[in-house]
Amino acid sequence: MQTMTGMRKDFIASHLRSQYNRLRSVIQNIESDDMLDGYAQESLKQIEFNLRHIRKICENN
């Protein structure tokens, strides 16, 4: 198992934080509207895609 460089850690942490913030926004939207609208559904798909991409980057470390 290899260790990550500082730059790689920062890159991954930054991208994970971005997905976390987007997910928080979706949650707030769902809680305020009390429904899962098109914005929320598309955002969840994009978040899922991005998390898969981040996971693959971590695996290829």
Backbone torsions as a table, in degrees:
resi	resn	phi	psi	omega
1	MET	NA	129.8	-179.6
2	GLN	-92.9	153.0	175.1
3	THR	-92.4	155.0	-179.3
4	MET	-87.1	145.7	174.4
5	THR	-74.9	161.3	179.4
6	GLY	-59.0	-40.3	-179.5
7	MET	-65.6	-40.4	-179.9
8	ARG	-66.4	-41.5	177.2
9	LYS	-59.9	-45.0	179.6
10	ASP	-62.2	-42.0	179.3
11	PHE	-60.6	-49.5	-178.4
12	ILE	-66.4	-45.2	179.5
13	ALA	-60.6	-41.6	179.3
14	SER	-62.7	-44.2	-179.8
15	HIS	-69.5	-37.8	175.9
16	LEU	-64.9	-41.5	178.2
17	ARG	-61.4	-39.5	178.5
18	SER	-61.8	-43.6	179.0
19	GLN	-67.5	-38.0	176.7
20	TYR	-60.5	-46.1	179.9
21	ASN	-64.3	-40.0	178.3
22	ARG	-65.9	-40.7	178.2
23	LEU	-64.7	-40.2	175.8
24	ARG	-59.5	-39.8	178.2
25	SER	-63.6	-42.2	178.1
26	VAL	-63.1	-43.9	179.7
27	ILE	-60.5	-45.1	179.0
28	GLN	-61.9	-40.2	178.7
29	ASN	-62.9	-44.2	179.9
30	ILE	-65.0	-43.9	-178.8
31	GLU	-65.5	-37.5	-177.9
32	SER	-78.3	-34.4	-178.9
33	ASP	-94.8	-13.8	179.2
34	ASP	57.6	33.8	177.1
35	MET	-158.9	162.4	179.0
36	LEU	-103.1	95.7	-176.2
37	ASP	-89.3	-177.1	-178.0
38	GLY	-60.6	-38.7	177.9
39	TYR	-59.4	-47.2	-178.1
40	ALA	-64.6	-44.4	-178.9
41	GLN	-63.1	-45.9	179.5
42	GLU	-66.6	-39.2	178.4
43	SER	-63.1	-42.6	179.0
44	LEU	-63.3	-38.8	177.0
45	LYS	-63.2	-44.3	-178.7
46	GLN	-67.2	-40.3	177.3
47	ILE	-61.7	-44.9	178.9
48	GLU	-59.8	-45.5	178.7
49	PHE	-60.0	-46.4	-178.6
50	ASN	-64.9	-39.3	178.0
51	LEU	-65.3	-37.9	176.3
52	ARG	-61.8	-42.5	179.3
53	HIS	-62.6	-44.5	178.6
54	ILE	-62.5	-42.1	178.4
55	ARG	-60.4	-42.6	178.7
56	LYS	-63.8	-38.5	176.8
57	ILE	-61.6	-43.0	179.0
58	CYS	-64.0	-40.0	-179.9
59	GLU	-66.3	-33.1	-177.8
60	ASN	-88.2	9.6	-178.7
61	ASN	-56.8	NA	NA
